[in-house]
C-alpha cells in the first residue's frame, strides 16, 4: 500500500444502502474519519486583494482542509507556447493558485485536462485528444507534476469522462489516456495521491467498462459525483456506484470530489437535478455529509464555494450551474443557508471514529436518525452526536452523554457566533431534548473516559 492510503474498510452494502446509523439488525460498520475529510471546489481562486482576503476568512471559517481546481492544458500550453520548453509555458495562474493554497494551509487536489486547440485542424478545443496526440498530453502531465512536486497533494486525471461536455470521443481512447496518465504520474512521484474516474452520477455500463479496462488500476482512489435531488437520493446514487466499485476492489477507495445542490435556475431534468429551496440547504448539507461519511466515502468535496457573479447570473438567469455555492458572490460574500451547516460538519465530524452500533438506543422511532462520532487524534475525548427528525412531529428524547461541557449547535442560526449554546446536564438523569423537524442538531461534549452515550425516547 502506497503512502497516503488509508487502511481498508470492511462493511456491508446492505448496511450502507439504508444509510442509518441506528437500524436494528444492520451489519456493524466501524472506521475512522480522517482530519482532512472535507474539501471545497473552486475555492482559493480570488485574485483581487480585497476579495481574496475575504475569501481567505471564509475558507478559515468554513473549516475545510482541501481545495480542488483544474489546470487546463489549453491555458498552460496554448498555441503560442506550443514549441517552447516547459519552463516557458504560461504558469502564472497555476503558480499563484498553488502558492496561495499552501500559504492558507490547504491541501491541494488538481484535475489535469483537457485538450488544446492546436491539436485539432480547426484550432478549437473539442474535449477530445486523438491518440496521435496522447504523448503531447502526457508531456503536459509530466511538466505539471514535476513543477509542483511536493506542493500538490493529489492529482486527478480528467473529470466526468462519462459526460460529453468533458469527453467527446471513443470511451476506449479515454480509458487508455487515463491509464497512461496515472502511470506517468506514478513514475514521477511515488508519494502523491492519484485519483481517476470522476464519474458523474451512475452510468453502469461506462463505469464497468472503465474499471474492466484497467484504466483505474494505477489510481489510489476513484472519484465520484453523486448529484441528485436530495440527500436520500444522493445516498442511493452513491450506494449504486459503491456496489459497482466493490466488484473491482474499490469499495473503500472512493472520494466524492463533487456533491451539492443548486438553489436557483431551471434545473437539469436529464441529469436529475432540480433547484432546492435555499432554506432547505440547512438540512441538506448536514444530511448529505453525514450520510456519505457513514457510507464510507473517504473524502467529500462540496460543490462549490460561490454562486456565480451577478453579471453572469443576469445574462443567463436560468442556468442552474450558477447557484451551487454556499456563499453569494456579492460585495459582502454573504452566507447562504447551508454554509453554517457545512462549517459545523467540518468542525465536528473529521478526526472521529464512527461505529454504526452506537449510540445505544431504546424505543427510538425509525424516523429519528442518530449518528455518534467519537473524537480521535487531535479531537481525542471530544464526542459529537448528530440528530435529526424525519417524522414531522416533535419527539422528546433523553440523552445519556457521560462527560462535561455539553453544547448544542443549530445549523439554521443566522451566523457563526449565534449557532451554539451550553446545555444543562444532570449526571443522574442526562438531559431531555425536544427534537423537532426544523433541522439537524449537533451535540458535543468532552468525554475523556470514552464512555458510550445512550438515547431513549421519553414517553
C-alpha positions in Angstrom: 0.0 0.0 0.0 1.5 3.4 -1.0 2.0 6.3 1.3 -1.1 8.4 1.7 -3.6 5.5 1.6 -5.8 4.7 4.5 -6.4 1.2 5.9 -9.1 -0.8 4.1 -12.6 -0.8 5.4 -14.9 -3.8 5.8 -18.6 -3.1 5.7 -21.9 -4.4 4.3 -23.7 -2.9 1.3 -26.9 -3.7 3.0 -26.0 -1.5 5.9 -24.9 1.3 3.6 -28.0 1.2 1.4 -30.0 2.0 4.5 -27.7 4.9 5.5 -29.0 4.7 9.0 -26.7 4.6 12.0 -29.2 3.0 14.4 -31.2 0.5 12.4 -31.7 -2.7 14.3 -30.1 -5.8 12.7 -27.9 -3.7 10.4 -24.4 -5.1 9.9 -21.9 -3.2 12.1 -19.7 -0.6 10.4 -16.7 0.9 12.1 -13.9 3.0 10.8 -12.0 6.2 11.3 -12.8 9.5 9.6 -9.6 11.5 8.9 -8.8 15.0 9.9 -8.7 16.2 6.3 -12.1 14.7 5.4 -13.7 17.7 3.8 -12.8 19.9 0.8 -14.3 22.6 -1.3 -14.5 23.0 -5.1 -13.5 26.3 -6.7 -12.1 27.8 -3.5 -9.0 30.0 -3.2 -9.2 31.4 -6.7 -9.8 35.1 -6.0 -7.0 37.4 -7.2 -8.3 40.9 -6.3 -6.7 41.7 -2.9 -9.9 42.8 -1.0 -11.9 39.8 -2.3 -9.0 37.4 -1.8 -8.7 38.5 1.9 -12.4 38.0 2.4 -12.3 34.6 0.7 -9.5 33.6 3.0 -11.6 34.4 6.0 -14.4 32.3 4.6 -12.2 29.4 4.0 -10.9 29.6 7.6 -14.5 29.9 9.0 -15.9 27.0 6.9 -13.1 24.8 8.1 -12.4 22.6 5.0 -8.9 21.1 4.6 -8.8 20.5 0.8 -9.2 22.7 -2.2 -9.6 21.4 -5.8 -9.0 23.2 -9.1 -8.5 22.3 -12.7 -5.2 23.0 -14.5 -6.2 23.4 -18.2 -3.7 22.2 -20.8 -5.1 24.9 -23.1 -4.2 27.6 -20.6 -0.8 26.4 -19.6 0.4 25.4 -23.1 -1.8 27.3 -25.6 -0.8 27.6 -29.3 1.6 30.5 -28.7 3.6 28.3 -26.3 3.3 25.1 -28.4 7.0 24.9 -29.3 8.5 26.4 -26.2 10.2 24.4 -23.4 8.0 23.7 -20.4 9.7 26.2 -18.2 8.5 29.0 -20.5 4.8 27.9 -20.6 2.0 30.0 -19.0 2.4 29.1 -15.4 1.3 32.4 -13.8 -2.2 31.4 -12.8 -1.2 27.9 -11.6 1.7 29.2 -9.6 -0.4 31.8 -7.9 -3.1 29.2 -7.0 -0.6 26.7 -5.5 1.3 29.3 -3.6 -1.8 30.8 -2.1 -3.4 27.5 -1.1 -0.1 26.5 0.6 0.0 29.8 2.4 -3.5 29.2 3.7 -2.6 25.7 4.9 -4.8 23.8 2.4 -4.2 20.5 0.8 -4.5 20.7 -3.0 -6.2 18.3 -5.5 -5.6 19.3 -9.1 -7.6 18.0 -12.0 -5.5 17.6 -15.2 -7.3 18.2 -18.5 -8.4 18.8 -21.2 -7.4 19.2 -24.9 -5.8 22.2 -26.7 -6.9 23.8 -29.9 -3.6 23.3 -31.7 -4.1 19.5 -31.9 -7.3 20.0 -34.0 -7.5 21.1 -37.6 -9.9 23.9 -36.8 -7.8 25.3 -33.9 -10.6 24.9 -31.4 -10.9 22.7 -28.3 -13.3 19.7 -28.5 -12.9 17.9 -25.2 -11.1 15.1 -27.1 -7.5 14.1 -27.6 -6.8 12.0 -30.6 -4.5 9.0 -29.9 -1.8 10.5 -32.0 -1.6 13.5 -29.6 -1.6 11.4 -26.4 2.2 11.7 -26.0 1.8 15.5 -26.0 -0.8 15.3 -23.2 1.5 13.0 -21.2 4.3 15.6 -21.6 1.9 18.2 -20.2 1.1 16.0 -17.3 4.8 15.4 -16.6 5.6 19.1 -16.8 2.9 20.0 -14.3 3.7 17.1 -11.9 7.4 17.9 -11.8 6.8 21.6 -11.3 4.5 21.2 -8.3 6.0 18.0 -6.8 5.8 18.2 -3.0 3.3 21.1 -3.2 0.3 19.4 -4.7 -1.1 16.6 -2.6 -3.3 14.8 -5.2 -3.6 14.7 -8.9 -6.8 13.7 -10.7 -6.6 12.7 -14.4 -9.7 14.1 -16.3 -13.1 14.8 -14.9 -16.6 13.4 -15.6 -15.5 11.3 -18.6 -19.0 9.9 -19.0 -20.3 13.4 -19.8 -20.0 14.5 -23.4 -19.2 18.1 -22.3 -15.9 16.7 -20.8 -15.1 13.9 -23.2 -16.4 13.7 -26.7 -14.6 10.7 -28.2 -14.5 6.9 -28.1 -14.6 5.6 -24.5 -11.7 3.2 -25.1 -9.4 6.1 -26.1 -10.3 7.9 -22.9 -9.6 4.7 -20.9 -6.1 4.5 -22.4 -5.5 8.2 -21.7 -6.3 7.7 -18.1 -4.3 4.5 -17.8 -1.2 6.1 -19.2 -1.8 9.4 -17.4 -1.9 7.8 -14.0 1.1 5.7 -14.9 3.1 8.7 -15.9 2.3 10.5 -12.6 3.4 7.4 -10.6 6.7 7.2 -12.5 7.4 10.7 -11.4 6.1 10.7 -7.9 5.7 7.6 -5.7 4.2 9.5 -2.8 1.5 11.7 -4.3 -2.2 10.6 -4.2 -3.5 9.7 -7.7 -7.3 9.9 -8.4 -9.2 8.9 -11.5 -12.7 8.3 -12.6 -14.6 11.5 -11.7 -17.9 9.8 -12.7 -20.9 12.0 -12.8 -23.9 10.1 -11.3 -24.2 6.5 -12.3 -23.7 5.2 -15.8 -23.3 1.5 -15.0 -22.1 0.4 -18.5 -19.5 3.1 -18.7 -18.2 2.7 -15.2 -17.9 -1.1 -15.5 -16.2 -0.7 -18.8 -13.7 1.7 -17.4 -13.0 -0.5 -14.4 -12.7 -3.6 -16.5 -10.3 -1.9 -19.0 -7.7 -1.5 -16.3 -7.7 2.3 -16.7 -8.2 2.8 -13.0 -5.6 0.3 -11.8 -2.9 2.9 -11.3 -5.1 5.2 -9.2 -5.1 5.2 -5.4 -8.7 6.3 -5.4 -11.7 6.5 -7.7 -13.7 9.8 -7.6 -17.4 10.1 -7.9 -20.1 12.8 -8.1 -23.4 11.6 -6.7 -25.6 14.6 -7.7 -29.3 14.0 -7.2 -32.5 15.6 -5.9 -32.0 15.4 -2.2 -29.8 13.7 0.4 -31.8 10.4 0.3 -31.4 10.1 -3.5 -27.8 11.2 -3.3 -27.1 8.4 -0.9 -28.9 5.9 -3.1 -26.9 7.2 -6.1 -23.6 6.8 -4.1 -24.6 3.3 -3.0 -25.3 2.2 -6.6 -21.8 3.3 -7.5 -20.3 1.7 -4.4 -21.8 -1.7 -5.5 -20.0 -1.4 -8.9 -16.8 -0.3 -7.3 -16.9 -3.2 -4.8 -16.7 -5.7 -7.7 -13.4 -4.2 -8.7 -11.9 -3.8 -5.2 -12.5 0.0 -4.9 -15.3 -0.1 -2.3 -13.1 1.5 0.4 -11.3 3.8 -2.1 -14.0 6.3 -3.2 -13.6 10.0 -3.0 -16.7 12.2 -3.5 -15.0 15.0 -5.3 -18.2 16.9 -6.1 -21.6 16.9 -4.4 -24.1 19.7 -3.9 -27.5 21.2 -4.8 -28.4 24.3 -6.8 -30.7 26.9 -5.2 -31.7 28.6 -8.4 -32.0 28.1 -12.2 -34.3 26.0 -14.2 -32.8 22.7 -13.2 -31.3 19.9 -15.4 -34.0 17.3 -15.7 -31.9 15.0 -17.8 -29.3 14.9 -15.0 -32.0 14.6 -12.3 -31.0 17.9 -10.8 -33.7 20.4 -9.6 -33.4 23.6 -7.7 -33.6 23.4 -4.0 -35.4 26.0 -1.9 -32.5 27.7 -0.2 -33.9 27.3 3.3 -33.7 23.5 2.9 -30.0 23.6 2.4 -29.6 23.8 6.2 -30.7 20.2 6.4 -29.5 19.0 3.0 -25.8 19.9 3.7 -25.7 18.1 7.1 -27.6 15.0 5.9 -25.6 14.7 2.8 -22.2 14.9 4.5 -23.1 12.7 7.5 -24.8 10.0 5.3 -21.9 9.9 2.9 -19.4 9.8 5.8 -21.1 6.8 7.4 -21.5 5.1 4.0 -17.7 5.0 3.7 -16.7 8.0 1.4 -13.1 8.6 2.2 -13.2 12.4 1.3 -16.0 14.7 0.4 -15.6 17.9 -1.6 -18.6 20.3 -1.6 -19.6 21.9 -4.9 -18.9 24.7 -4.5 -17.9 27.8 -2.6 -19.5 30.7 -4.5 -22.6 31.3 -6.7 -21.8 32.9 -10.0 -21.2 36.7 -10.0 -24.4 38.8 -10.5 -23.3 39.8 -14.0 -23.2 36.3 -15.2 -26.5 35.4 -13.5 -28.1 38.4 -15.2 -27.0 37.1 -18.6 -28.3 33.5 -18.1 -30.5 33.5 -15.0 -31.9 30.1 -15.8 -28.5 28.3 -15.8 -28.6 26.0 -12.7 -24.8 25.9 -12.7 -24.8 29.5 -11.3 -26.4 28.5 -8.0 -24.4 25.7 -6.3 -22.5 28.0 -4.0 -22.6 28.2 -0.2 -21.8 31.9 -0.4 -23.3 34.7 -2.5 -20.9 36.4 -4.8 -22.0 39.9 -3.6 -19.9 42.7 -2.1 -20.0 41.1 1.3 -19.7 37.5 0.3 -22.8 36.9 2.4 -23.5 33.3 3.6 -26.3 31.3 2.1 -28.3 28.8 4.1 -26.1 25.7 4.3 -22.8 27.5 4.9 -23.1 27.2 8.6 -24.2 23.5 8.2 -21.0 22.8 6.3 -18.9 24.6 9.0 -20.4 22.5 11.8 -19.7 19.3 9.8 -16.1 20.4 9.2 -15.7 21.2 12.9 -17.2 18.1 14.5 -17.1 15.2 12.1 -13.4 14.9 11.0 -10.9 13.2 13.4 -13.6 10.9 14.7 -14.4 7.2 14.9 -17.8 6.1 13.6 -19.4 2.9 14.9 -22.9 2.0 13.5 -23.7 0.0 16.6 -23.6 3.3 18.6 -25.2 5.1 20.2 -27.2 2.7 22.3 -30.9 3.3 21.7 -34.1 2.3 23.4 -37.5 2.5 21.8 -36.2 5.1 19.3 -38.6 5.7 16.4 -37.2 4.8 13.0 -37.7 8.3 11.8 -35.2 9.6 14.3 -31.6 9.4 13.0 -28.7 9.4 15.4 -25.0 9.3 14.4 -22.3 9.1 17.1 -18.8 10.3 16.2 -16.1 9.6 18.9 -13.2 12.0 18.8 -9.8 10.7 17.9 -6.4 12.2 17.1 -6.5 15.9 17.7 -10.1 15.6 19.0 -9.5 12.7 21.4 -12.1 12.7 24.1 -14.4 15.2 22.2 -17.5 13.5 21.1 -20.3 14.5 18.7 -23.9 13.3 18.3 -25.8 14.4 15.2 -29.5 14.0 15.3 -32.4 14.7 13.1 -36.1 14.0 13.0 -37.9 12.9 9.8 -41.3 12.3 11.4 -42.7 15.8 11.1 -43.7 15.8 14.8 -41.7 16.8 17.9 -40.1 13.9 19.7 -38.8 14.1 23.3 -35.5 12.3 23.8 -33.5 11.5 26.9 -29.8 11.7 26.1 -27.3 10.0 28.4 -24.0 11.6 27.5 -21.3 10.9 30.2 -18.9 13.8 30.4 -18.8 17.6 30.7 -19.0 20.7 28.6 -22.2 19.8 26.8 -23.2 22.2 23.9 -25.9 22.2 21.2 -25.3 23.7 17.8 -28.0 25.0 15.4 -27.1 25.0 11.7 -30.1 27.3 10.9 -28.7 30.0 13.1 -28.1 33.4 11.4 -24.3 33.3 11.8 -21.2 31.6 13.3 -21.5 33.5 16.6 -25.1 32.6 17.2 -25.2 28.8 16.5 -24.1 27.3 19.8 -25.3 27.4 23.4 -24.4 25.3 26.5 -26.7 22.6 27.8 -27.6 21.8 31.4 -26.6 18.2 32.0 -27.6 16.1 35.0 -25.2 13.2 35.6 -28.0 11.1 37.0 -30.8 11.9 34.6 -28.9 13.0 31.5 -30.8 15.7 29.5 -34.1 15.8 27.7 -34.1 17.2 24.2 -37.3 18.0 22.3 -36.2 17.1 18.8 -38.3 19.0 16.2 -38.1 18.6 12.4 -36.7 22.0 11.5 -33.0 21.0 11.1 -30.4 18.6 12.3 -28.8 19.2 15.7 -25.2 18.8 16.7 -24.5 18.0 20.4 -20.9 18.0 21.5 -19.2 17.2 24.9 -15.9 16.3 26.5 -15.7 12.5 27.1 -12.1 11.7 28.1 -13.1 8.4 29.7 -14.7 7.2 26.4 -18.0 6.2 28.0 -20.7 5.3 25.4 -23.8 7.5 25.1 -27.4 6.3 25.0 -30.6 7.7 23.6 -34.1 6.9 24.9 -37.5 8.1 23.9 -39.4 9.9 26.6 -42.9 8.6 26.9 
